[in-house]
C-alpha cells in the first residue's frame, strides 16, 4: 500500500443536516484531490471535542502533511496541488476561503455566495469561477491573516509543538488562533496559496444561520 502524501483530518458532528454537507465535502475531496491521500473521519459527540479529536488524528496520521478540515467546507479543483507545492516544514499554508455571507465574513476571507445550504450549493458555478482565476490578488499570499481550517502543516511540526493546547479550554475557545500565535512567535511562517475552498458558514456546528438561498 502506497503511503499517503497528505492526511485530511475531518472531525464530524453527526446530525442530519450536517451529514448532507459531509456527503458533498467528501465528493469534492475525492473528485478534486489527485495526490495520494487518506481521510481520517471521526464522529464527535459535541462540537467542543474538535481540538482533542484533531490532536489524536494528527498522531495517527500516516501522511507527512496534514490538512485540518471541516465538513461544511467544499474544495475546488487544484486546491491540494497549490498547498502541496508551497509546502515547507516551517510554514503553515492556507487556501483562500470563500464564504457565503450567511453570517458576517471575516476580513481574512472572501465573500461570494454560491449557496448557503448543501442542497443550494452551486458547485459547477463555484468551480467555473475558480477555473477563471477567481479574482486572485498577489497580496493574498501574505496569509498571516488567513483562516485556520483548512490549513496545511507538516505532521511532525504540529505534534512537536504539542498540537492544540486543550489545557486552555474546549471549542469555542480559539485554540487554533492560540496555536497560530505560538507558531508565529517561534519564528515560523505563514503563506496563502492559490487554492480555493467554499464554506457554508456555521453549518457544521448546528447553528443554522439564515440559509434560505
HELIX and SHEET records of a PDB file:
HELIX    1   1 UNK A   16  UNK A   32  1                                  17    
HELIX    2   2 UNK A   47  UNK A   49  5                                   3    
HELIX    3   3 UNK A   50  UNK A   60  1                                  11    
HELIX    4   4 UNK A   79  UNK A   85  1                                   7    
HELIX    5   5 UNK A  123  UNK A  131  1                                   9    
HELIX    6   6 UNK A  138  UNK A  141  5                                   4    
HELIX    7   7 UNK A  155  UNK A  160  1                                   6    
HELIX    8   8 UNK A  166  UNK A  168  5                                   3    
HELIX    9   9 UNK A  175  UNK A  185  1                                  11    
SHEET    1   A 4 UNK A  37  UNK A  44  0                                        
SHEET    2   A 4 UNK A   6  UNK A  13  1                                        
SHEET    3   A 4 UNK A  65  UNK A  69  1                                        
SHEET    4   A 4 UNK A 151  UNK A 154 -1                                        
SHEET    1   B 4 UNK A  73  UNK A  75  0                                        
SHEET    2   B 4 UNK A 189  UNK A 199 -1                                        
SHEET    3   B 4 UNK A  91  UNK A  99  1                                        
SHEET    4   B 4 UNK A 110  UNK A 111  1                                        
END                                                                             
